[in-house]
Amino acid sequence: MDPISNPYTPNAGATPEIVIGRDELLEDFKVLLHRLGRGRTNQSMIVTGLRGVGKTVLLGEFRQIAEEFKWRVLELEASKHDDSHFRQTV
């Protein structure tokens, strides 16, 4: 692919021009929110992957969807070296 036209932007969490190949995960997240909104349970979601695959971008998409569903979004960052702050905050 022409590097100028390539939509991939290797920049931690930068919003790309387009999010592709994530439709199934986005739909699963919507189902999760619908079920929780009705007081039903569903499988939790854990986002994992190598650096640069779009985890932060996907979480941003989840945030937008959750806000559209009128959910409050809380953003916390955990560190593998200091879990006491995370635990105290939670």
Stockholm file with secondary structure:
# STOCKHOLM 1.0

chainA/1-90         MDPISNPYTPNAGATPEIVIGRDELLEDFKVLLHRLGRGRTNQSMIVTGLRGVGKTVLLGEFRQIAEEFKWRVLELEASKHDDSHFRQTV
#=GR chainA/1-90 SS CCTTTCCCCCSTTCCCSCCCSCHHHHHHHHHHHHHHHTTCCCCCCCCCCCTTSSHHHHHHHHHHHHHHTTCCCCCCCCBTTBHHHHHHHC
#=GC SS_cons        CCTTTCCCCCSTTCCCSCCCSCHHHHHHHHHHHHHHHTTCCCCCCCCCCCTTSSHHHHHHHHHHHHHHTTCCCCCCCCBTTBHHHHHHHC
//
